[in-house]
Amino acid sequence: MTETPYETVDFFPLDQKLHDDFWNQLTDVREKCPVGWATSYWSMTAPPGQWIINTYADNMNAASDWETFSSQGGVSSVQFPLDVIRLIPVENDPPVHREIRKALNPFFTPAALADNDGELQKIADELMDRCLEQAAGRPGPVDFVELYTSQLPPLVLLGPNFLDQDTEQGAELLGLVRILLTKPELTLETAPKLLAWCGALLERRRAEGRRDDLPGMIAHLGLDDPDFQLSERERVETLNLTVMAGMETTMGGMGAAAWLLATRPELVEALRGTDERTLDRAIEEILRYSSPVPTEGRTLTRDVEVGGCPMKAGDRVLLNFAAANLDPEKFPDPHALDINRPNVASHLAFGAGIHRCLGAHLARREMKVTIKAILALSEFRFDPEQEIRFRASFARGPVALPVYVTR
């Protein structure tokens, strides 16, 4: 057997063992293999094997260099068939990516999101009241994931400031999204259902002549400008990514924050009664520590060497953001949750470069309102008889969070 000049590892992003021992597994793979070859499969149709980048510096460089590390070939850790579903605009490079992102940006700026703060607070209050009502009505803990973190993002997304749809559809949509993010082998039967829902919403907006909300803007995107045109499929897939990203990925960050607050009383004490800036720092550190979107894929457009590895044009590369966020070269004592880190906002939880998460500001706002709601309680405590388990998914979060809650 011929020896290679680089390390080879068996690393699969959807391995439950990885998510059960997340921080140790990520540290082990980065220490053994800063950059190397992962033998596991990354596509339903391509041969197994891809490059894997685990250090902070190399991940930052790759994510920032879209011309070499292209998203056009897909970014999912286990790639969805692009002829079935493409995550637009994140699975586009410029100029298409630039034009779609420019159209979407106004809906996700801090100023635009501030207009939704009242609705967001109302939803958070109602969900927390529901948790407290259930806790008062029976002995034992309540599941905060079931009652709160899996509910808030769909209710916000389907609300009047975004999709303006019947919120009763949230459970069905979330179920479809969750299948895609955990069982990519079911893409062929699941994606068409989600895309059909998105397509029907766009058709309704055009029939209404409505352009003032997010689906209304997408429904008319690329129709009026002769210099920028999109197909209907591309419009549908643009709305679809908004649905997918606006639900499960945000839940992961909120779920991680709730878990840490429920298991670390010293964190609660450090944050209770503190100022907004400290809360913002805590959110950034929780994002670094938990990495709700642990990995993304890229495809090389040219030959390049990274960490001594001879990568070739056309090769698949896995960017391991979660391992990068635990790199001691960037974050000393990375397994410690330290809201006073001087570089607390330098994490890659939202990616980097032109494909950095469009909804980052919304995710932060949803996490903040949740943390404030928890801090206002006299008790928010994880059931010591239970074990926490995180979902093996492209968007990582607790499966359940049994907690004792008291106002």
SEDO-537428 format. One record per residue (C-alpha): residue number from 1; residue in three letters; x, y, z. Coordinates in Angstrom, 1 decimal, padded with zeros to 4 digits. Layout:
REC_nr_rest_east_north_up
REC_NUM_ALA_X_Y_Z
...
***
This chain:
REC_nr_rest_east_north_up
REC_1_MET_000.0_000.0_000.0
REC_2_THR_001.4_003.4_-001.0
REC_3_GLU_001.7_005.9_001.8
REC_4_THR_000.3_009.3_001.3
REC_5_PRO_002.0_012.5_002.5
REC_6_TYR_-001.2_013.5_004.4
REC_7_GLU_-003.3_012.0_007.2
REC_8_THR_-006.5_010.0_006.4
REC_9_VAL_-009.4_010.0_008.8
REC_10_ASP_-012.8_008.4_009.0
REC_11_PHE_-015.0_011.4_009.6
REC_12_PHE_-018.7_011.5_008.8
REC_13_PRO_-020.7_014.7_009.7
REC_14_LEU_-023.9_012.7_010.4
REC_15_ASP_-022.3_010.1_012.6
REC_16_GLN_-024.2_010.0_015.9
REC_17_LYS_-021.0_009.1_017.8
REC_18_LEU_-019.6_012.5_016.7
REC_19_HIS_-022.5_014.4_018.1
REC_20_ASP_-022.5_012.4_021.3
REC_21_ASP_-018.9_013.3_022.0
REC_22_PHE_-018.7_016.5_020.0
REC_23_TRP_-015.9_018.5_021.5
REC_24_ASN_-013.5_015.6_022.1
REC_25_GLN_-014.1_014.1_018.6
REC_26_LEU_-013.6_017.4_016.9
REC_27_THR_-010.4_018.1_018.9
REC_28_ASP_-009.1_014.6_018.1
REC_29_VAL_-009.7_015.0_014.4
REC_30_ARG_-008.1_018.4_014.2
REC_31_GLU_-005.0_017.3_016.2
REC_32_LYS_-004.5_014.2_014.2
REC_33_CYS_-005.4_015.8_010.9
REC_34_PRO_-005.2_019.6_010.6
REC_35_VAL_-005.8_019.1_006.9
REC_36_GLY_-006.2_015.7_005.3
REC_37_TRP_-008.4_013.1_003.5
REC_38_ALA_-011.8_011.9_004.9
REC_39_THR_-012.8_008.5_003.7
REC_40_SER_-016.6_008.7_004.3
REC_41_TYR_-019.1_009.5_001.5
REC_42_TRP_-020.3_013.0_000.8
REC_43_SER_-022.8_012.4_-002.0
REC_44_MET_-025.5_009.9_-002.8
REC_45_THR_-024.0_009.4_-006.3
REC_46_ALA_-020.2_010.2_-006.1
REC_47_PRO_-017.5_007.9_-004.9
REC_48_PRO_-016.6_008.3_-001.2
REC_49_GLY_-013.7_010.5_000.0
REC_50_GLN_-013.0_014.2_000.2
REC_51_TRP_-010.5_016.6_001.7
REC_52_ILE_-011.2_017.9_005.2
REC_53_ILE_-010.0_021.2_006.7
REC_54_ASN_-010.0_021.4_010.5
REC_55_THR_-007.9_024.4_011.5
REC_56_TYR_-009.3_027.9_012.0
REC_57_ALA_-006.8_029.7_009.7
REC_58_ASP_-007.3_027.2_006.8
REC_59_ASN_-011.0_027.2_007.2
REC_60_MET_-011.2_031.0_007.2
REC_61_ASN_-008.9_031.2_004.1
REC_62_ALA_-011.0_028.6_002.2
REC_63_ALA_-014.4_030.1_003.1
REC_64_SER_-013.2_033.5_002.1
REC_65_ASP_-011.8_032.3_-001.3
REC_66_TRP_-015.0_031.5_-003.2
REC_67_GLU_-013.2_031.6_-006.5
REC_68_THR_-011.1_028.6_-005.5
REC_69_PHE_-013.4_026.9_-003.0
REC_70_SER_-016.7_027.1_-005.0
REC_71_SER_-020.2_026.7_-003.6
REC_72_GLN_-021.6_026.1_-007.1
REC_73_GLY_-021.2_022.3_-006.7
REC_74_GLY_-023.2_022.4_-003.5
REC_75_VAL_-022.4_023.1_000.2
REC_76_SER_-024.3_020.3_002.1
REC_77_SER_-022.1_018.1_004.2
REC_78_VAL_-023.7_015.2_002.4
REC_79_GLN_-024.7_016.7_-000.9
REC_80_PHE_-028.3_016.8_-002.0
REC_81_PRO_-028.6_016.0_-005.7
REC_82_LEU_-028.5_019.4_-007.4
REC_83_ASP_-030.9_018.4_-010.1
REC_84_VAL_-033.5_017.8_-007.3
REC_85_ILE_-032.8_020.7_-005.0
REC_86_ARG_-030.3_023.5_-005.0
REC_87_LEU_-029.9_025.8_-001.9
REC_88_ILE_-030.1_029.2_-003.6
REC_89_PRO_-028.2_031.6_-003.2
REC_90_VAL_-025.7_029.8_-001.0
REC_91_GLU_-025.1_027.2_-003.7
REC_92_ASN_-024.4_029.9_-006.2
REC_93_ASP_-021.3_032.0_-006.8
REC_94_PRO_-021.2_035.5_-008.2
REC_95_PRO_-022.7_037.1_-010.2
REC_96_VAL_-025.9_035.2_-009.5
REC_97_HIS_-025.2_034.9_-005.8
REC_98_ARG_-024.5_038.6_-005.5
REC_99_GLU_-027.7_039.7_-007.2
REC_100_ILE_-030.0_037.4_-005.2
REC_101_ARG_-028.3_038.3_-001.9
REC_102_LYS_-028.6_042.0_-002.7
REC_103_ALA_-032.3_041.5_-003.1
REC_104_LEU_-032.7_039.5_000.1
REC_105_ASN_-030.4_041.7_002.3
REC_106_PRO_-033.0_044.4_003.1
REC_107_PHE_-035.2_041.9_004.9
REC_108_PHE_-032.4_040.8_007.2
REC_109_THR_-030.6_044.0_008.3
REC_110_PRO_-030.6_044.9_012.0
REC_111_ALA_-032.8_047.9_011.2
REC_112_ALA_-035.4_045.8_009.4
REC_113_LEU_-035.4_043.1_012.1
REC_114_ALA_-035.9_045.7_014.8
REC_115_ASP_-039.4_046.3_013.4
REC_116_ASN_-040.2_042.7_014.2
REC_117_ASP_-039.0_042.8_017.8
REC_118_GLY_-042.4_043.3_019.2
REC_119_GLU_-043.8_040.3_017.4
REC_120_LEU_-040.7_038.3_018.4
REC_121_GLN_-041.2_039.2_022.1
REC_122_LYS_-044.9_038.3_021.9
REC_123_ILE_-044.1_034.8_020.5
REC_124_ALA_-041.4_034.2_023.1
REC_125_ASP_-043.7_035.3_026.0
REC_126_GLU_-046.5_033.0_024.8
REC_127_LEU_-044.2_030.0_024.4
REC_128_MET_-042.6_030.5_027.8
REC_129_ASP_-046.1_030.9_029.4
REC_130_ARG_-047.0_027.5_027.8
REC_131_CYS_-043.9_025.9_029.3
REC_132_LEU_-044.8_027.3_032.8
REC_133_GLU_-048.5_026.2_032.4
REC_134_GLN_-047.4_022.7_031.6
REC_135_ALA_-044.9_022.6_034.4
REC_136_ALA_-047.6_023.8_036.9
REC_137_GLY_-050.1_021.2_035.7
REC_138_ARG_-048.0_018.1_036.3
REC_139_PRO_-045.0_016.9_038.3
REC_140_GLY_-041.6_016.5_036.6
REC_141_PRO_-039.8_018.4_033.9
REC_142_VAL_-041.0_019.9_030.6
REC_143_ASP_-039.3_019.5_027.3
REC_144_PHE_-038.0_022.9_026.4
REC_145_VAL_-037.1_021.8_022.8
REC_146_GLU_-040.7_020.6_022.1
REC_147_LEU_-042.5_023.5_023.7
REC_148_TYR_-040.1_026.4_022.9
REC_149_THR_-037.0_026.1_020.7
REC_150_SER_-038.7_024.0_018.0
REC_151_GLN_-041.7_026.4_018.0
REC_152_LEU_-040.2_029.9_018.0
REC_153_PRO_-038.3_030.0_014.6
REC_154_PRO_-041.2_028.6_012.6
REC_155_LEU_-043.7_031.0_014.2
REC_156_VAL_-041.4_034.0_013.5
REC_157_LEU_-040.7_032.8_009.9
REC_158_LEU_-044.4_032.2_009.1
REC_159_GLY_-045.4_035.4_010.9
REC_160_PRO_-046.5_038.7_009.3
REC_161_ASN_-043.0_040.2_009.0
REC_162_PHE_-041.6_037.4_006.9
REC_163_LEU_-043.8_034.8_005.0
REC_164_ASP_-047.2_035.9_006.4
REC_165_GLN_-048.7_032.4_006.4
REC_166_ASP_-050.8_030.2_008.6
REC_167_THR_-048.6_029.3_011.5
REC_168_GLU_-050.4_025.9_011.7
REC_169_GLN_-048.2_024.8_008.8
REC_170_GLY_-045.1_025.1_010.9
REC_171_ALA_-045.0_021.5_012.1
REC_172_GLU_-045.4_020.1_008.6
REC_173_LEU_-042.7_022.3_007.2
REC_174_LEU_-040.3_021.6_010.0
REC_175_GLY_-040.8_017.9_009.6
REC_176_LEU_-039.8_018.1_005.9
REC_177_VAL_-036.8_020.3_006.7
REC_178_ARG_-035.7_017.9_009.5
REC_179_ILE_-035.8_014.9_007.1
REC_180_LEU_-033.6_016.7_004.6
REC_181_LEU_-031.1_017.7_007.2
REC_182_THR_-030.8_014.3_008.9
REC_183_LYS_-031.6_011.8_006.1
REC_184_PRO_-030.3_013.1_002.8
REC_185_GLU_-030.9_009.7_001.3
REC_186_LEU_-034.6_010.7_001.4
REC_187_THR_-034.2_013.8_-000.7
REC_188_LEU_-035.9_012.5_-003.8
REC_189_GLU_-039.2_011.9_-001.9
REC_190_THR_-039.0_014.9_000.6
REC_191_ALA_-037.6_017.8_-001.4
REC_192_PRO_-040.5_018.0_-004.0
REC_193_LYS_-043.0_018.4_-001.1
REC_194_LEU_-041.1_021.4_000.3
REC_195_LEU_-040.5_022.9_-003.1
REC_196_ALA_-044.2_022.5_-004.0
REC_197_TRP_-045.2_024.5_-000.9
REC_198_CYS_-042.7_027.2_-001.8
REC_199_GLY_-043.9_027.3_-005.4
REC_200_ALA_-047.6_027.6_-004.5
REC_201_LEU_-046.8_030.6_-002.2
REC_202_LEU_-044.9_032.4_-004.9
REC_203_GLU_-047.8_031.9_-007.3
REC_204_ARG_-050.2_033.3_-004.8
REC_205_ARG_-048.0_036.4_-004.3
REC_206_ARG_-047.9_037.0_-008.1
REC_207_ALA_-051.7_036.5_-008.3
REC_208_GLU_-052.1_039.1_-005.5
REC_209_GLY_-049.6_041.5_-007.2
REC_210_ARG_-047.9_041.6_-003.8
REC_211_ARG_-044.2_042.7_-003.6
REC_212_ASP_-044.0_044.2_-000.1
REC_213_ASP_-043.0_041.1_001.8
REC_214_LEU_-040.2_038.5_001.5
REC_215_PRO_-042.1_035.9_-000.7
REC_216_GLY_-043.6_038.7_-002.7
REC_217_MET_-040.2_040.1_-003.5
REC_218_ILE_-038.9_036.6_-004.4
REC_219_ALA_-042.0_035.9_-006.5
REC_220_HIS_-041.0_038.8_-008.8
REC_221_LEU_-037.2_038.5_-008.6
REC_222_GLY_-035.6_038.2_-012.0
REC_223_LEU_-038.8_039.1_-013.9
REC_224_ASP_-038.4_042.8_-014.4
REC_225_ASP_-034.7_043.4_-015.0
REC_226_PRO_-033.4_042.4_-018.4
REC_227_ASP_-029.9_042.3_-017.0
REC_228_PHE_-030.8_039.8_-014.3
REC_229_GLN_-033.1_036.9_-014.9
REC_230_LEU_-034.1_033.8_-012.9
REC_231_SER_-036.1_030.8_-013.8
REC_232_GLU_-039.1_029.9_-011.7
REC_233_ARG_-037.2_027.0_-010.3
REC_234_GLU_-034.5_029.3_-009.0
REC_235_ARG_-037.1_031.5_-007.4
REC_236_VAL_-038.7_028.5_-005.7
REC_237_GLU_-035.3_027.3_-004.5
REC_238_THR_-034.5_030.8_-003.1
REC_239_LEU_-037.6_030.7_-001.0
REC_240_ASN_-036.9_027.1_000.0
REC_241_LEU_-033.5_028.0_001.5
REC_242_THR_-035.1_030.8_003.5
REC_243_VAL_-037.5_028.2_005.0
REC_244_MET_-034.8_025.6_005.7
REC_245_ALA_-032.3_028.1_007.2
REC_246_GLY_-034.9_030.0_009.1
REC_247_MET_-036.1_027.0_011.0
REC_248_GLU_-033.8_024.2_012.0
REC_249_THR_-030.4_026.1_012.0
REC_250_THR_-031.7_028.8_014.4
REC_251_MET_-033.2_026.1_016.7
REC_252_GLY_-029.8_024.6_017.1
REC_253_GLY_-028.3_027.9_018.5
REC_254_MET_-031.3_028.5_020.8
REC_255_GLY_-031.3_024.9_022.0
REC_256_ALA_-027.6_025.0_022.8
REC_257_ALA_-028.0_028.3_024.7
REC_258_ALA_-030.9_026.8_026.7
REC_259_TRP_-028.9_023.6_027.5
REC_260_LEU_-025.9_025.6_028.7
REC_261_LEU_-028.1_027.8_030.9
REC_262_ALA_-029.9_024.8_032.3
REC_263_THR_-026.7_023.0_033.2
REC_264_ARG_-024.4_025.8_034.3
REC_265_PRO_-025.7_027.9_037.1
REC_266_GLU_-022.6_030.0_037.1
REC_267_LEU_-023.5_031.2_033.5
REC_268_VAL_-026.9_032.2_034.7
REC_269_GLU_-025.4_034.2_037.6
REC_270_ALA_-023.0_035.9_035.2
REC_271_LEU_-025.7_037.0_032.9
REC_272_ARG_-028.6_037.8_035.2
REC_273_GLY_-029.0_041.5_035.4
REC_274_THR_-026.1_042.2_033.1
REC_275_ASP_-026.0_044.7_030.3
REC_276_GLU_-026.8_044.2_026.6
REC_277_ARG_-023.2_044.1_025.5
REC_278_THR_-022.4_041.2_027.8
REC_279_LEU_-025.4_039.3_026.6
REC_280_ASP_-024.2_039.9_023.0
REC_281_ARG_-020.8_038.5_023.9
REC_282_ALA_-022.4_035.5_025.6
REC_283_ILE_-024.4_034.7_022.4
REC_284_GLU_-021.2_034.9_020.3
REC_285_GLU_-019.4_032.5_022.7
REC_286_ILE_-022.3_030.1_022.8
REC_287_LEU_-022.3_030.1_019.0
REC_288_ARG_-018.5_029.4_018.9
REC_289_TYR_-018.8_026.7_021.5
REC_290_SER_-021.8_024.9_020.0
REC_291_SER_-021.4_025.4_016.2
REC_292_PRO_-025.0_024.9_015.2
REC_293_VAL_-023.9_024.3_011.5
REC_294_PRO_-020.8_022.3_012.1
REC_295_THR_-019.6_021.7_008.5
REC_296_GLU_-020.1_022.8_004.9
REC_297_GLY_-018.8_021.4_001.5
REC_298_ARG_-017.0_023.2_-001.3
REC_299_THR_-015.7_022.1_-004.7
REC_300_LEU_-012.3_023.2_-006.0
REC_301_THR_-012.0_025.1_-009.2
REC_302_ARG_-008.3_024.8_-009.5
REC_303_ASP_-005.3_022.9_-008.1
REC_304_VAL_-004.2_024.2_-004.7
REC_305_GLU_-002.2_023.1_-001.7
REC_306_VAL_-003.5_023.5_001.8
REC_307_GLY_-001.6_022.2_004.8
REC_308_GLY_000.7_020.2_002.6
REC_309_CYS_-002.2_018.4_000.8
REC_310_PRO_-002.2_018.4_-003.0
REC_311_MET_-005.8_019.2_-003.8
REC_312_LYS_-006.9_019.1_-007.4
REC_313_ALA_-009.6_020.9_-009.4
REC_314_GLY_-012.9_019.1_-009.1
REC_315_ASP_-012.1_017.7_-005.6
REC_316_ARG_-014.6_017.9_-002.9
REC_317_VAL_-013.6_019.7_000.4
REC_318_LEU_-015.3_019.6_003.8
REC_319_LEU_-014.9_022.8_005.8
REC_320_ASN_-015.1_021.8_009.4
REC_321_PHE_-016.2_025.0_011.1
REC_322_ALA_-016.9_023.3_014.4
REC_323_ALA_-013.3_022.0_014.7
REC_324_ALA_-012.1_025.4_013.7
REC_325_ASN_-014.1_027.0_016.5
REC_326_LEU_-012.2_024.8_018.9
REC_327_ASP_-008.7_025.5_017.5
REC_328_PRO_-006.5_026.7_020.5
REC_329_GLU_-004.4_028.6_018.1
REC_330_LYS_-007.3_031.0_017.7
REC_331_PHE_-009.3_030.4_020.9
REC_332_PRO_-007.1_029.5_023.9
REC_333_ASP_-008.6_026.9_026.2
REC_334_PRO_-011.3_026.3_023.6
REC_335_HIS_-013.4_023.8_025.6
REC_336_ALA_-014.1_026.5_028.2
REC_337_LEU_-017.1_028.6_027.8
REC_338_ASP_-015.6_032.1_028.3
REC_339_ILE_-017.8_035.1_027.5
REC_340_ASN_-014.9_037.4_028.1
REC_341_ARG_-012.7_036.2_025.3
REC_342_PRO_-011.1_039.2_023.5
REC_343_ASN_-012.0_037.6_020.1
REC_344_VAL_-015.4_036.2_021.1
REC_345_ALA_-017.0_037.2_017.8
REC_346_SER_-014.3_035.7_015.5
REC_347_HIS_-016.0_032.3_015.3
REC_348_LEU_-017.1_030.6_012.1
REC_349_ALA_-020.5_029.5_013.3
REC_350_PHE_-022.1_031.6_010.5
REC_351_GLY_-019.3_030.8_008.0
REC_352_ALA_-017.2_033.4_006.4
REC_353_GLY_-016.8_035.4_003.2
REC_354_ILE_-019.5_036.1_000.7
REC_355_HIS_-021.5_033.1_001.8
REC_356_ARG_-021.7_034.0_005.4
REC_357_CYS_-025.1_033.3_006.9
REC_358_LEU_-027.7_035.9_005.6
REC_359_GLY_-029.9_035.3_008.7
REC_360_ALA_-027.2_035.8_011.3
REC_361_HIS_-028.8_038.9_012.8
REC_362_LEU_-032.2_037.2_013.1
REC_363_ALA_-030.6_034.1_014.7
REC_364_ARG_-028.9_036.4_017.3
REC_365_ARG_-032.1_038.2_018.1
REC_366_GLU_-034.0_035.0_018.6
REC_367_MET_-031.3_033.6_020.8
REC_368_LYS_-031.2_036.9_022.8
REC_369_VAL_-035.0_037.0_023.5
REC_370_THR_-034.8_033.4_024.6
REC_371_ILE_-031.9_033.9_026.9
REC_372_LYS_-033.6_036.9_028.5
REC_373_ALA_-036.8_034.8_029.0
REC_374_ILE_-034.8_032.1_030.7
REC_375_LEU_-032.9_034.6_032.9
REC_376_ALA_-036.2_036.0_034.1
REC_377_LEU_-037.2_032.7_035.6
REC_378_SER_-036.4_031.8_039.2
REC_379_GLU_-035.7_028.2_038.1
REC_380_PHE_-034.5_026.7_034.8
REC_381_ARG_-032.8_023.5_035.6
REC_382_PHE_-031.9_020.4_033.6
REC_383_ASP_-033.3_017.2_034.9
REC_384_PRO_-030.3_015.4_036.5
REC_385_GLU_-031.8_012.0_035.8
REC_386_GLN_-031.7_012.6_032.0
REC_387_GLU_-028.9_012.7_029.5
REC_388_ILE_-028.6_015.3_026.8
REC_389_ARG_-028.4_014.0_023.2
REC_390_PHE_-027.8_016.2_020.1
REC_391_ARG_-029.3_015.4_016.7
REC_392_ALA_-026.9_014.1_014.1
REC_393_SER_-027.7_016.7_011.5
REC_394_PHE_-026.4_019.4_009.2
REC_395_ALA_-027.9_021.7_011.7
REC_396_ARG_-027.0_020.5_015.2
REC_397_GLY_-029.2_021.0_018.3
REC_398_PRO_-030.5_019.0_021.3
REC_399_VAL_-033.1_016.4_020.5
REC_400_ALA_-034.9_017.2_023.8
REC_401_LEU_-034.2_019.3_026.9
REC_402_PRO_-036.1_018.2_030.0
REC_403_VAL_-036.0_021.1_032.4
REC_404_TYR_-037.7_022.2_035.6
REC_405_VAL_-039.1_025.7_035.2
REC_406_THR_-040.5_028.1_037.7
REC_407_ARG_-041.5_031.7_037.2
***
